[in-house]
Amino acid sequence: MSEKTDIDEIISRGIDLKNRRIHFGLMEEDGSDISWHSVEAAIRAMLKMSTEYPKKPIEIYMSSTGGDTYEALRLYDAIQASPCQIKFFGSGQIMSAAVIIMVGCDERWLTPNTTIMNHNGSADGIDHTITDREIDTEELKRLTDRTNMILADNSRFPLDFWSGIGQRDLYLTANEAVMMGLVEGILEPKKRGNLRKVRSHTLAKVPDNKELTKLVKNLYKRVHKGGTLTKIEIHIPKEEFDNSLTIDTSPVPEEVEINNIISSKNEDATAVKETSNAKIVQPVQSTDPSKKT
């Protein structure tokens, strides 16, 4: 097996010390789950960043179905103890224990199609097969009461609301989460007209109406659905333009400097790799949705 490069470490562990970003979750372990491993990696990175620059913000990017409530509370406590401002950027799904982490951050932002789900959770560390189930029940109630209090402390709604509604799975849209005070706002999509000129030109070429009608009939038949559309109205998407979005066609440099890569999980928590150069065959630049003008 080949030795991991620094780029591999960034991809698998999601820690970008140079730009002070934590992409939560471990690709090689439990994905987006909130577990000891994923929380430990995040806390180690937070401690490193806060030690170097205690007044600079730290960004957490997350999409998670939840996980261990105990570990979520551990990361929540670490966020509250950090001298740095912690910014949260959620996308995809923020569910169960992940909601605890989200609401505890100093700024909380979602992409438009993010789904939130909250409910009275469980604790992975509790063994529900042991004889004394009363102890389990009391501990689960304590955890539920604590997480409901955290939601009340970090939103517009009081404790009795969260205690009552948490008895069922509550799914929320990003807009609803904003109204409830769980997050500050929704990240606006880019106006991508300048990047979609070829696409717009293609869509503007409307096929023959008879051919489209024939196509629709065949598609309905393919999915064994009776009937068809009586009239087909062609829709051409209208693009909005942002002149600051342009396309750079110049070659990307082969050498990309990678600074302060977090060490592997088998190394000491305080050890970090020295700056190194990693050669990328086909580098891809990603844009940061959090930077708003």
PEPE-V118323 format. One record per residue. RES is the residue in one small letter. OMEGA is omega in whole degrees, -180 to 180 (999 if undefined). NEAR is the number of other ideal C-beta (glycine too) atoms within 12 Angstrom. D_LAST is the distance of its C-alpha to the last C-alpha in whole Angstrom. Layout:
# PEPE-V118323
res=RES omega=OMEGA near=NEAR d_last=D_LAST
res=RES omega=OMEGA near=NEAR d_last=D_LAST
This chain:
# PEPE-V118323
res=m omega=-178 near=4 d_last=45
res=s omega=-180 near=5 d_last=42
res=e omega=-178 near=8 d_last=41
res=k omega=174 near=24 d_last=37
res=t omega=179 near=21 d_last=34
res=d omega=177 near=32 d_last=31
res=i omega=178 near=24 d_last=29
res=d omega=-180 near=22 d_last=31
res=e omega=179 near=31 d_last=31
res=i omega=-178 near=31 d_last=27
res=i omega=-174 near=23 d_last=28
res=s omega=-175 near=25 d_last=30
res=r omega=174 near=36 d_last=29
res=g omega=-177 near=34 d_last=26
res=i omega=179 near=44 d_last=25
res=d omega=-176 near=30 d_last=23
res=l omega=-177 near=35 d_last=24
res=k omega=-179 near=24 d_last=22
res=n omega=175 near=25 d_last=18
res=r omega=180 near=32 d_last=20
res=r omega=175 near=34 d_last=19
res=i omega=174 near=43 d_last=22
res=h omega=-167 near=33 d_last=22
res=f omega=176 near=50 d_last=25
res=g omega=-179 near=34 d_last=29
res=l omega=-177 near=32 d_last=31
res=m omega=-174 near=22 d_last=32
res=e omega=-175 near=18 d_last=35
res=e omega=-172 near=21 d_last=36
res=d omega=177 near=24 d_last=35
res=g omega=-177 near=24 d_last=32
res=s omega=-178 near=33 d_last=30
res=d omega=175 near=28 d_last=33
res=i omega=-176 near=43 d_last=32
res=s omega=178 near=31 d_last=35
res=w omega=-175 near=23 d_last=37
res=h omega=-177 near=28 d_last=36
res=s omega=179 near=41 d_last=32
res=v omega=179 near=40 d_last=32
res=e omega=179 near=27 d_last=34
res=a omega=-180 near=38 d_last=31
res=a omega=-179 near=44 d_last=28
res=i omega=177 near=32 d_last=30
res=r omega=179 near=30 d_last=31
res=a omega=179 near=43 d_last=28
res=m omega=179 near=42 d_last=26
res=l omega=178 near=27 d_last=29
res=k omega=-178 near=31 d_last=29
res=m omega=-178 near=35 d_last=25
res=s omega=177 near=26 d_last=26
res=t omega=-179 near=21 d_last=29
res=e omega=-177 near=20 d_last=27
res=y omega=-174 near=20 d_last=24
res=p omega=-178 near=18 d_last=25
res=k omega=180 near=14 d_last=22
res=k omega=-178 near=22 d_last=19
res=p omega=174 near=26 d_last=18
res=i omega=-178 near=39 d_last=19
res=e omega=175 near=36 d_last=17
res=i omega=177 near=48 d_last=20
res=y omega=-173 near=40 d_last=20
res=m omega=162 near=47 d_last=22
res=s omega=-171 near=31 d_last=24
res=s omega=175 near=43 d_last=28
res=t omega=178 near=26 d_last=31
res=g omega=-178 near=38 d_last=32
res=g omega=-174 near=38 d_last=35
res=d omega=-180 near=31 d_last=37
res=t omega=179 near=37 d_last=36
res=y omega=-178 near=28 d_last=38
res=e omega=175 near=36 d_last=35
res=a omega=178 near=42 d_last=32
res=l omega=177 near=30 d_last=34
res=r omega=178 near=28 d_last=34
res=l omega=176 near=43 d_last=30
res=y omega=179 near=36 d_last=30
res=d omega=179 near=20 d_last=32
res=a omega=178 near=31 d_last=30
res=i omega=-180 near=37 d_last=27
res=q omega=-178 near=22 d_last=28
res=a omega=-176 near=17 d_last=30
res=s omega=175 near=33 d_last=27
res=p omega=-178 near=21 d_last=26
res=c omega=169 near=30 d_last=23
res=q omega=-179 near=23 d_last=20
res=i omega=179 near=39 d_last=20
res=k omega=-178 near=33 d_last=17
res=f omega=177 near=45 d_last=18
res=f omega=-177 near=38 d_last=17
res=g omega=177 near=46 d_last=19
res=s omega=178 near=30 d_last=20
res=g omega=-179 near=25 d_last=23
res=q omega=173 near=28 d_last=26
res=i omega=-169 near=44 d_last=26
res=m omega=172 near=32 d_last=29
res=s omega=-176 near=35 d_last=32
res=a omega=179 near=43 d_last=32
res=a omega=179 near=49 d_last=28
res=v omega=179 near=50 d_last=28
res=i omega=180 near=48 d_last=29
res=i omega=-179 near=50 d_last=27
res=m omega=-173 near=49 d_last=24
res=v omega=-178 near=41 d_last=25
res=g omega=-178 near=36 d_last=25
res=c omega=-173 near=41 d_last=22
res=d omega=171 near=23 d_last=20
res=e omega=-175 near=27 d_last=17
res=r omega=-176 near=39 d_last=17
res=w omega=180 near=35 d_last=15
res=l omega=168 near=40 d_last=17
res=t omega=-170 near=30 d_last=16
res=p omega=-174 near=22 d_last=18
res=n omega=177 near=18 d_last=21
res=t omega=175 near=38 d_last=22
res=t omega=177 near=29 d_last=25
res=i omega=173 near=43 d_last=26
res=m omega=179 near=31 d_last=30
res=n omega=174 near=39 d_last=32
res=h omega=174 near=30 d_last=36
res=n omega=-170 near=29 d_last=38
res=g omega=177 near=37 d_last=38
res=s omega=-180 near=25 d_last=41
res=a omega=-177 near=30 d_last=41
res=d omega=-176 near=23 d_last=42
res=g omega=-178 near=20 d_last=44
res=i omega=178 near=23 d_last=47
res=d omega=-176 near=14 d_last=50
res=h omega=178 near=17 d_last=51
res=t omega=-179 near=8 d_last=54
res=i omega=-173 near=13 d_last=56
res=t omega=-174 near=9 d_last=59
res=d omega=-179 near=13 d_last=57
res=r omega=180 near=14 d_last=55
res=e omega=179 near=12 d_last=54
res=i omega=177 near=15 d_last=53
res=d omega=-178 near=20 d_last=50
res=t omega=180 near=17 d_last=50
res=e omega=-180 near=15 d_last=49
res=e omega=179 near=23 d_last=47
res=l omega=177 near=24 d_last=45
res=k omega=178 near=21 d_last=45
res=r omega=179 near=20 d_last=44
res=l omega=180 near=30 d_last=41
res=t omega=179 near=30 d_last=40
res=d omega=-179 near=22 d_last=40
res=r omega=-179 near=28 d_last=38
res=t omega=176 near=38 d_last=35
res=n omega=177 near=33 d_last=35
res=m omega=177 near=26 d_last=35
res=i omega=178 near=34 d_last=32
res=l omega=179 near=40 d_last=30
res=a omega=-179 near=25 d_last=32
res=d omega=-174 near=21 d_last=30
res=n omega=179 near=32 d_last=27
res=s omega=180 near=32 d_last=27
res=r omega=-171 near=18 d_last=28
res=f omega=-175 near=27 d_last=31
res=p omega=-176 near=17 d_last=34
res=l omega=-177 near=21 d_last=37
res=d omega=176 near=14 d_last=39
res=f omega=-177 near=20 d_last=37
res=w omega=178 near=33 d_last=35
res=s omega=-179 near=22 d_last=39
res=g omega=-174 near=18 d_last=40
res=i omega=-179 near=24 d_last=38
res=g omega=180 near=31 d_last=37
res=q omega=176 near=15 d_last=41
res=r omega=175 near=11 d_last=39
res=d omega=-179 near=19 d_last=36
res=l omega=178 near=26 d_last=34
res=y omega=-178 near=20 d_last=31
res=l omega=170 near=31 d_last=28
res=t omega=178 near=23 d_last=25
res=a omega=179 near=32 d_last=21
res=n omega=178 near=19 d_last=21
res=e omega=178 near=23 d_last=24
res=a omega=177 near=37 d_last=23
res=v omega=-179 near=24 d_last=21
res=m omega=-179 near=18 d_last=23
res=m omega=180 near=28 d_last=26
res=g omega=178 near=22 d_last=23
res=l omega=178 near=42 d_last=23
res=v omega=-178 near=38 d_last=20
res=e omega=-177 near=27 d_last=17
res=g omega=-178 near=25 d_last=15
res=i omega=179 near=28 d_last=14
res=l omega=-178 near=29 d_last=11
res=e omega=175 near=19 d_last=11
res=p omega=176 near=18 d_last=12
res=k omega=172 near=25 d_last=11
res=k omega=-163 near=17 d_last=12
res=r omega=-176 near=22 d_last=15
res=g omega=-180 near=22 d_last=17
res=n omega=-178 near=20 d_last=17
res=l omega=-173 near=22 d_last=18
res=r omega=-178 near=22 d_last=21
res=k omega=178 near=17 d_last=23
res=v omega=180 near=14 d_last=26
res=r omega=180 near=16 d_last=26
res=s omega=179 near=19 d_last=25
res=h omega=180 near=12 d_last=28
res=t omega=-178 near=13 d_last=30
res=l omega=-180 near=17 d_last=30
res=a omega=178 near=17 d_last=31
res=k omega=-175 near=12 d_last=34
res=v omega=178 near=14 d_last=36
res=p omega=178 near=16 d_last=39
res=d omega=-175 near=12 d_last=43
res=n omega=179 near=15 d_last=43
res=k omega=179 near=11 d_last=46
res=e omega=178 near=13 d_last=45
res=l omega=179 near=20 d_last=42
res=t omega=178 near=20 d_last=44
res=k omega=179 near=16 d_last=47
res=l omega=-179 near=18 d_last=44
res=v omega=178 near=24 d_last=43
res=k omega=179 near=20 d_last=46
res=n omega=180 near=14 d_last=47
res=l omega=176 near=16 d_last=44
res=y omega=180 near=17 d_last=45
res=k omega=-177 near=14 d_last=48
res=r omega=-179 near=11 d_last=47
res=v omega=176 near=12 d_last=46
res=h omega=178 near=8 d_last=49
res=k omega=-179 near=13 d_last=47
res=g omega=179 near=8 d_last=50
res=g omega=178 near=11 d_last=49
res=t omega=177 near=19 d_last=46
res=l omega=179 near=16 d_last=43
res=t omega=-180 near=9 d_last=46
res=k omega=-180 near=10 d_last=43
res=i omega=176 near=21 d_last=40
res=e omega=-178 near=12 d_last=37
res=i omega=179 near=17 d_last=35
res=h omega=176 near=10 d_last=31
res=i omega=-178 near=14 d_last=29
res=p omega=178 near=14 d_last=25
res=k omega=-177 near=13 d_last=23
res=e omega=172 near=22 d_last=20
res=e omega=-172 near=17 d_last=16
res=f omega=172 near=17 d_last=15
res=d omega=-175 near=18 d_last=11
res=n omega=178 near=12 d_last=13
res=s omega=177 near=15 d_last=10
res=l omega=179 near=20 d_last=12
res=t omega=-179 near=15 d_last=15
res=i omega=178 near=12 d_last=18
res=d omega=-177 near=11 d_last=20
res=t omega=179 near=6 d_last=23
res=s omega=-179 near=8 d_last=25
res=p omega=175 near=8 d_last=27
res=v omega=179 near=15 d_last=25
res=p omega=-180 near=13 d_last=27
res=e omega=-178 near=13 d_last=30
res=e omega=177 near=12 d_last=29
res=v omega=-178 near=23 d_last=26
res=e omega=178 near=18 d_last=27
res=i omega=-177 near=29 d_last=26
res=n omega=169 near=22 d_last=26
res=n omega=178 near=28 d_last=28
res=i omega=-179 near=33 d_last=29
res=i omega=-177 near=40 d_last=30
res=s omega=-179 near=24 d_last=34
res=s omega=-173 near=24 d_last=36
res=k omega=-179 near=22 d_last=37
res=n omega=180 near=9 d_last=41
res=e omega=-180 near=16 d_last=40
res=d omega=-175 near=11 d_last=40
res=a omega=-177 near=19 d_last=37
res=t omega=-177 near=11 d_last=36
res=a omega=176 near=16 d_last=36
res=v omega=-179 near=29 d_last=34
res=k omega=176 near=26 d_last=34
res=e omega=179 near=13 d_last=33
res=t omega=-180 near=15 d_last=31
res=s omega=178 near=20 d_last=32
res=n omega=178 near=17 d_last=31
res=a omega=-180 near=24 d_last=31
res=k omega=-178 near=17 d_last=32
res=i omega=-179 near=21 d_last=30
res=v omega=-180 near=11 d_last=32
res=q omega=-177 near=11 d_last=29
res=p omega=177 near=16 d_last=26
res=v omega=178 near=11 d_last=23
res=q omega=176 near=13 d_last=19
res=s omega=178 near=15 d_last=17
res=t omega=-179 near=16 d_last=14
res=d omega=-177 near=20 d_last=12
res=p omega=-176 near=22 d_last=11
res=s omega=-177 near=29 d_last=10
res=k omega=-178 near=17 d_last=7
res=k omega=178 near=19 d_last=4
res=t omega=999 near=11 d_last=0
